[in-house]
Amino acid sequence: MNSTLIPLDLMAARTNRNGEESDTILIMELLYLGEFIVKLTTSMLVAGLDESKEQHQYRIMHRLVRADGVGEWVGALEDILSGPACQDLAPCLRVVRNTLTEKHNISSESAESVRKINEVLKGIYGEVRPLGQKVSLLDWFRIFSTLRNKTRGHGALTPAKCHQWASDLQSSLNGIRKCLPLDTLSWAYIHRNLSGRYRVSPLGGDAARFDTLKVSRSEDLPNIEEGVYLWAEGFRKVELCQSDANIGDFFFPNGAFNGKTFELHSLISDNRLAGEADPYLSPSKVAASSETEGLGQLEVLGNVFTNLPTPSNAYVTRPSLEEEVRRIVLNDRHPIVTLVGKGGIGKTSLTINLLQETAKSNRFDLIIWFSSRDIDLTSAGPKKVKPQVLTDKEMADEYVKLVGAEMEIKAGKVKPVDFFSSELQKSTHGSTLFVFDNFETARNPVDLFHWIDSNIRLPNKALITSRFRDFKADYPIPIDGMETSEALQLVHQTCKALSIPDFLSEEQALEVVESASYHPYVIKILLGEIADTKTYQKPKRIMARQGEILDALFERTFSNLSPLAQRIFLTLSGWKSMVPELAIEAMIHKYDDASLDPESAIDQLVRMSLVERKHDQGKNGFLEVPLSAAVFGQKKLEVSPQTAIIQADVRFLQDMGVTTSTNIQSGIEPRIVSFFKKAAERIERNEATLNQLREVLEFFATNFPKAWLLLADLEYEQGNAKNKSQSADYLRRYLETNPNEADALGAWLQLEHLYRTAGNAIAACSALLKADRIQEQPYYKLSNMANLLNSYNSQARGALSNDHIQSAYKPLSILMEARLPEAKGVDFSRLSWLHLHCGAQDRALEIAELGLEKDPNDTHCKKVVARLR
C-alpha cells in the first residue's frame, strides 16, 4: 500500500519552509496548495461519475474546462456530492461522498480544519457567516473558495496579515489533507506502448488494483488510452488531471477556452499546456431523443408486438445484404447476431427496414428495440442526442415498462434486472427478438455483451448493431459500403430530393460514389454540399471541410484502436497511396521490437473498416484508406505527438512507389524492386550503408523470396570479396525456397559466375550442371567449365579424394560426351583432360584422337595424344 498520493505530495513540497521565505510567500504557496486540493478532489469525483442519459459527467466537464475560478470547481463538487449528479456516482465512491458531506460537531477534532480556515477568512476579510453547530468537510471547500477569491482573486494581503494567519492556514490545510480519503483510493498513470502492453506508474493507494494490466497478455487487455486513472469498480480516466509517464508534474484546466484549445496549468511548476477543446464543444444540456429511438409503447406490426422506430422513406434497399441478414436472424441457430460496420454505413436503417418484413413472419411474437445512440447523423451534420438506454438496469426498466410488468415487479419484489434476465432466457410473451442498436455506446459494452450472452436462450435471439466488436460467441455480419447500383440509386434519389439533377452527370455521380467508398452517409454529405454551392466540386475538397462529420464517423472507432493500429492508420493516412501489407510489416520490423504484432493491428483496422484490404493476382494484400477516413487521419496526424516518427515511416513507404487500384494487378514485385532501387541510391549517395539497411531488406526477402535476388545484386555491387561471398549466400537462400524453373535458372547462373570469379571451380561446375538440368546450356559453357576444372590449382585438386574428383569431374564429362557432335577441336582436348583427371586414360586418348579427326591441326589434341602415347 502507498501511504501518500504523489500529486499532492509534490504540490505540498512547495510549502515546506526553509527559514528564508517570508510569510507573504508562504501564504501564497498555501493558497496554491488549497487550490490544488480543490481541483484534485473534484477531478477525482468527476471521473467517478458513470455515464448516464442525463450526461452529468459531460455537463460538469463542459463547465470546468471553461472555468476561470476556484468557485466553479467547488460548485461542481457540490453538484456531485449533493446535487443532480450525485445519482451517477460510482457505488464504491459513496464512502468518499459520505466522508465529505457527513456533519460533525463544531467542537470535534474532525471539524478543526473547517474552524481554522473560517478563522483565517474572518481575520483577513472581517465579515463572514458564523459556522453552525455542525459542519462537514464540504464546508471547508466552500470557505476556501471565498478565501481564495478575497485574497489572490480580488484582494491584496498585507505582510502583517500574512504573518498573523499563515500558520493557521497551514494548520487547516494539513488537517484537510489528513481527513480527505484521496490517498485511500488507488491511482496510477497508465501508458500503453506500441506492443499493446501497459506501463503502470502508481500514484497512490493500492497499486495491486492495476496488476492485471501488467501481467495479462496484450491481446486480452482492455483498450485504455494514456493518462491518470482512478480505480473505482474499473479503470476510470481522470480527464481533468493531466500528466505524463514521468509523473513529475500535474495539470488542471484553467479557463481561456476559445473553441479550439483551453489552458492547462500546473500549480506545481507554473507551466502551461494547451488542451484540445474538441471533446467539449457539444452543448452541455441534455439533448433531444434520437430519431431512431424505440417507441414508448408496444404496437402491432404484422404478426408481432413491437416498439420499432418508424422506417425512413429515403431508405435504399440492399437486396443481397438484406437476404443474408434475414436468413441468419430467422434461423433457429445463432442466438446472438452482430451487424458490424463503420458509423453511417447503414446498420440501423437496414435493421429497421429488414425487421418490418421480419414482423410479417411467424418466427417471433415480440420484437423489442433498445437504442444507445448518442449521435444522429443527419443530412445537416451530426446532432448529439440523448441515449435511450446505456446499462442492463436501464434496459430492464425499459422492458418492464413496455410489457406492462410494473405491478408484477412490485408484487413479486423482483428486481427489474432479474426479471429481464429471466425474459431473455424464456419470454412470457413468446419468442422474442431483442435488438440492441449502437451497442458500442452502451456503458461497458463488453461486460454487457457477456451478460446478454449468459442469459439469452433460443428461440429468443439478440440482434446487435455496433461500430466495433470486442467480443466473441456471436455470429458477426460485416456491413460494408453499398454495391455500385445501390449507391447510384442513392445518388439519384438524393439529387432529386435536393433538386440537383441538372448539373450532375453520370460520370460525376460515379466519382462521388467512388470517392465516398460507397459509404451512404458520406455520399449524402457530398451531395448536400454540391446542392448548397449549386456547382460540382471535387469530393476531396468537400471532404476536407467536413471536420465535424468526420469526427462523428471515425473518432469513437479510432479511440478504440490499439496504439500500434492507431500508428499504422495515421501512417497510411499520411501516404495517399495503396500500400503492400508486407511494407507495413517491414516498417514495423525496423523498430526491432519483437513484441509488436503488425498483422494483428492491420486485422483490427480492416475489422473496424478504417482500412480496406485488396489483393493482387498473387494474393498479396494491399491496404487502402478510404478518402473520408484518410482526411480524418490527416487531421489527427497534424496534432499527433508522434508526427515526426510517422512522417519518417511515410517516407519509408514512399520508397515502394505509388500503387493505385488500376496497377495493383502488377503485383507486389514492382514495389519491392522500387524499394531496393531507392536503397541502392541511398547507399550510392552515402546516406546509408548496406549494413544499416540489411535487416529490413532481409525481412522483405524472407517474405517475398525474389527479393533475395535483389539483395544479392546489391551485395555484388559493393565489389569486395566479402560482399560477393554474401551475395552467393543470398542466392542460395533464394534457391532454398524452391522457385519455379525459370526463376531458378538465372539464380544458378549467377551463382556459377560468383563461384567462378571466387576461384571455386568445383562449386561453379555444380551450379552450371544445376542450370543445365533446367535449360540446356551452350556447349561452349560446358567446355569452358571443363577448362576451369582442368586448370584448377593442382595443390587444391590434390587435396580432393578420388571420390570427390569423380563426383565433381565425371558428371560434366558425361554431359559433354552426350553432346559430343557439338564439340570442336579444343572442346575434345578439354574433355580428354577431364577423363584423365578421373583416371580414364583410354577414353581420354580416344577423345583426343576424335578431336584430331575433326581438326587435324588442333594443337591441344596433339599434345594430349603425344602425352598419352
Sequence and secondary structure as in RCSB ss.txt:
>XXXX:A:sequence
MNSTLIPLDLMAARTNRNGEESDTILIMELLYLGEFIVKLTTSMLVAGLDESKEQHQYRIMHRLVRADGVGEWVG
ALEDILSGPACQDLAPCLRVVRNTLTEKHNISSESAESVRKINEVLKGIYGEVRPLGQKVSLLDWFRIFSTLRNK
TRGHGALTPAKCHQWASDLQSSLNGIRKCLPLDTLSWAYIHRNLSGRYRVSPLGGDAARFDTLKVSRSEDLPNIE
EGVYLWAEGFRKVELCQSDANIGDFFFPNGAFNGKTFELHSLISDNRLAGEADPYLSPSKVAASSETEGLGQLEV
LGNVFTNLPTPSNAYVTRPSLEEEVRRIVLNDRHPIVTLVGKGGIGKTSLTINLLQETAKSNRFDLIIWFSSRDI
DLTSAGPKKVKPQVLTDKEMADEYVKLVGAEMEIKAGKVKPVDFFSSELQKSTHGSTLFVFDNFETARNPVDLFH
WIDSNIRLPNKALITSRFRDFKADYPIPIDGMETSEALQLVHQTCKALSIPDFLSEEQALEVVESASYHPYVIKI
LLGEIADTKTYQKPKRIMARQGEILDALFERTFSNLSPLAQRIFLTLSGWKSMVPELAIEAMIHKYDDASLDPES
AIDQLVRMSLVERKHDQGKNGFLEVPLSAAVFGQKKLEVSPQTAIIQADVRFLQDMGVTTSTNIQSGIEPRIVSF
FKKAAERIERNEATLNQLREVLEFFATNFPKAWLLLADLEYEQGNAKNKSQSADYLRRYLETNPNEADALGAWLQ
LEHLYRTAGNAIAACSALLKADRIQEQPYYKLSNMANLLNSYNSQARGALSNDHIQSAYKPLSILMEARLPEAKG
VDFSRLSWLHLHCGAQDRALEIAELGLEKDPNDTHCKKVVARLR
>XXXX:A:secstr
 BSS HHHHHHHGGG   SSS HHHHHHHHHHHHHHHHHHHHHHHHHTB   TT HHHHHHHHHTS  SHHHHHH
HHHHHHHSGGGGGB GGGHHHHHHHH  EETTSGGGHHHHHHHHHHHHHHS      SEE HHHHHHHHHHHHII
IIIT    HHHHHHHHHHHHHHHHHHHHH  GGGSEEEEEEE TTS EEEEEEEB GGGGTHHHHS GGGS    
SEEEEESSSEEE TT B  TT    BEE S   SSEEEEE TTT  EEEEE GGG S SS   B TT   SS EE
ETTEEE      TT    HHHHHHHHHHHHSSS SEEEEE  TTSSHHHHHHHHHHHHTTSSS SEEEEEE   E
EEETTEEEE B S  SHHHHHHHHHHHHT HHHHHHHT  HHHHHHHHHHS TTSSEEEEEETGGGSSSHHHHHH
HHHHH  TT EEEEEES     SSEEEE     HHHHHHHHHHHHHHHT  TT  HHHHHHHHHHTTT HHHHHH
HHHHHHHHTS   HHHHHHT HHHHHHHHHHHHHTS HHHHHHHHHHHHS S EEHHHHHHHHHTT  TT  HHH
HHHHHHHTTSSEEEE TT  EEEE  HHHHHHHHHHHHH TTHHHHHHHHHHHHTT    TTTGGG SHHHHHHH
HHHHHHHHHTTSS HHHHHHHHHHHHHHSTTHHHHHHHHHHHH SHHHHHHHHHHHHHHHTT   HHHHHHHHHH
HHHHHHHTT HHHHHHHHHHHHHHS   HHHHHHHHHHHHTS HHHHHTS HHHHHHHHHHHHHHHHHTGGG  H
HHHHHHHHHHHHTT HHHHHHHHHHHHHH TT HHHHHHHHHH 
